[in-house]
Amino acid sequence: MGINPIIIGEKIMKKYARKAYDELKNKGVHVIPPENGWGGHFAISAELYGDGSKGDDFDKKLDYYASPTGDNTIIPEILEKHGLYFEWVNGGVVAVYDN
């Protein structure tokens, strides 16, 4: 049984990573598509957009200084459900990888 990749731009995202990406995006998390080049399957912005979007809500935005593990958000639980985790690229972006 193989994993069916899904093509996003010029990058290929594995099906389980795409499910996590879609779930996070549907919940309002500021996901960054893989073609933006942050590494991993995709990335997540930890920046405030200031546009009133759901991604600026406390439970959907990572904060390196307040909680570097993201335990105060919905993000780690969703990633773990799909066999993924995140690592900080810098103070404003995390990249998502296989667990």
Protein Blocks (a to p, Z undefined) as FASTA:
>chain_A
ZZddddehjbccdfklmmmmmmmmmnopacddfklongpjbdcdfbdehlopaklpmklc
ccfklomnommpmklmmmmmnopacddfblmbccdddZZ
